[in-house]
Structures are given as C-alpha cells and as structure tokens.
Amino acid sequence: MAITMGHRLKTAVFLVTPPEQMIGWIEMTMSDPLVIAGKTYQSRLLVGTGKYKDFVETQQAIETSGAEIITVAIRRTNIGQTAGEPNLLDYVPPNRYTMLPNTAGCYSAGEAVRTLRLARELLDDHKLVKLEVLGDPHTLFPNMPETLAAAKTLVAEGFEVMVYCTDDPIQCRMLEDIGCVAVMPLASLIGSGMGILNPWNLKLIIDQARVPVLVDAGVGTASDAAIAMELGCDGVLMNTAIAGAQHPVLMASAMKKAVQAGREAFLAGRVPRKTYQAAPSSPTSGMIGTTAG
C-alpha cells in the first residue's frame, strides 16, 4: 500500500489490498487526527453552544456529537463573567473539552480584540480563539478589513487565532501569512442552512492552504457536512444545524457520522466523474455472445 502524505492526506493509492493491508489502512484512518496549533483532536466536528433550550440540552448534544472543541460566544454566554447565573462551564467543563471563545456579535477589530482579552482572563490565559468580525447584522458576513486588522493584533499578542472569513482564496492566504492557525471560510450565511454554495472557491482554498481549513457557517444537514469533508476540508464547525433541528441530540449524532463518512470518502478517493462515457461495473470479458480474442 503506497500512501502520499502532506499537510493533509491528498491521495491514497492501493497497490495490493490483502486483509492485513486493509487492517493497517483502517488503523491509519482511525489515527487520522485533526491538528490545530500543535494539538491533536480525534473529532473533526466542532460545535457551538448557542440556541439550545437550556444548558442540559447543550450538554447532551455536545456529548453525542463527539466534538472535542467547543466554541462559545463570550458576549452572549455566561462562562463566569456574570455571577449568580447558570454557567456553561458547569455543563461543558474545560478540563474535558477545548474551549474556543469566539467574538460573535463584534462589528469592529477593537471590539473583537477586547472580547478575546476578556476570554483569556476568564479561561486562565487561554490562547486558542475564534475570531469573527461581522459586516452587518442582516447577513452576518465577515468584514474582512476589520478581520485582518484584528488578526494582526491578536497574533502579535500571542493568541492562536482560528478565523471566520469569506471564501476568497486571497484573503485566506493573507490570514495564513499573518499567522492564523486555521482559516474558516463560510459555506453560506450564518444560520441559513443553505449548505456549500461555492465548492470551487472552497477547493481552491483547501489546495493552497498550509493550515487547517474548516467550513464555518451555513451547514443545514448531514449531507452538507459530508460534502465539506469530501472536498478535503479538515473539519466542520456548526451550531444552528444541530441546535435548530427538531431533535438536536439526534442531529448531533447524524453530524458526527456525516463528518466521519465524508473524511473516509475523501481518504478513499472517489471515482472520477465521466461526463460523456459510461463504464460497466462488471467484467465484459467472457460475456455470452462474444468471441474470445
């Protein structure tokens, strides 16, 4: 079995596939971790904590999803900044999960930087953060000039920045050059559930990136997550797709399986698309009515 390895596994070419080789392949896919800022994670599904009916449902959905990285909106969720109110960390303990504080609701670089400085204090000098600077409350589209400015400041202050951004390959490269540890282009508008609207741009970003690429925003159902992973994304972050489902805990289970299936399909390598040529799936030699050559 010959394997071509890189920042992300691009191809897997099987020269021989006896059972013992297949066992080795299965073991390799099981030890195919997501690596962000030097830390490894077995799950490639990242989930948010908003929009659930209560923290108990949040806890149940997160546990079912198998996610290890949990993002939390510092401006909207109590993680200790408001005494006397329910604290998310009592249900989603940071000694079990990697917390990913985010800047949801921030519309300027200054707001975002101040929010993440607060998060660092609340989480005992926590460095891994998710930066998002929004352009307007209607689309929640990224404001890229402000995002770039905030990223420069945060990286200079020692933060490990995962960044929500447009699906523009040039902007993603600029964020990577600044020092962001992961780029997170939107699949479609936050909370829209419209899925991946521009797979071509996403593939361009994936092919050029030297840091993990994770789809962020727009996932609506399990097939959207699987498609993102089949394209070669390193992971998927979602909130509304799970929390907004009729049965959030069941959807969390579906998303876990979709991300795993999509990753395995990517590693396995799909058959080429043949627009104008059909190819029989069974052997043609020895067919009745044919003459042996």
Secondary structure as GFF3:
##gff-version 3
##sequence-region A 1 293
A	DSSP	beta_strand	2	4	.	.	.	ID=ss1
A	DSSP	beta_strand	11	13	.	.	.	ID=ss2
A	DSSP	alpha_helix	19	30	.	.	.	ID=ss3
A	DSSP	beta_strand	34	36	.	.	.	ID=ss4
A	DSSP	beta_strand	39	41	.	.	.	ID=ss5
A	DSSP	beta_strand	45	48	.	.	.	ID=ss6
A	DSSP	alpha_helix	55	65	.	.	.	ID=ss7
A	DSSP	beta_strand	69	73	.	.	.	ID=ss8
A	DSSP	three_ten_helix	88	90	.	.	.	ID=ss9
A	DSSP	beta_strand	98	102	.	.	.	ID=ss10
A	DSSP	alpha_helix	109	122	.	.	.	ID=ss11
A	DSSP	beta_strand	128	131	.	.	.	ID=ss12
A	DSSP	alpha_helix	144	156	.	.	.	ID=ss13
A	DSSP	beta_strand	160	165	.	.	.	ID=ss14
A	DSSP	alpha_helix	169	178	.	.	.	ID=ss15
A	DSSP	beta_strand	182	185	.	.	.	ID=ss16
A	DSSP	alpha_helix	199	208	.	.	.	ID=ss17
A	DSSP	beta_strand	214	216	.	.	.	ID=ss18
A	DSSP	alpha_helix	222	231	.	.	.	ID=ss19
A	DSSP	beta_strand	235	238	.	.	.	ID=ss20
A	DSSP	alpha_helix	240	243	.	.	.	ID=ss21
A	DSSP	alpha_helix	248	268	.	.	.	ID=ss22
###
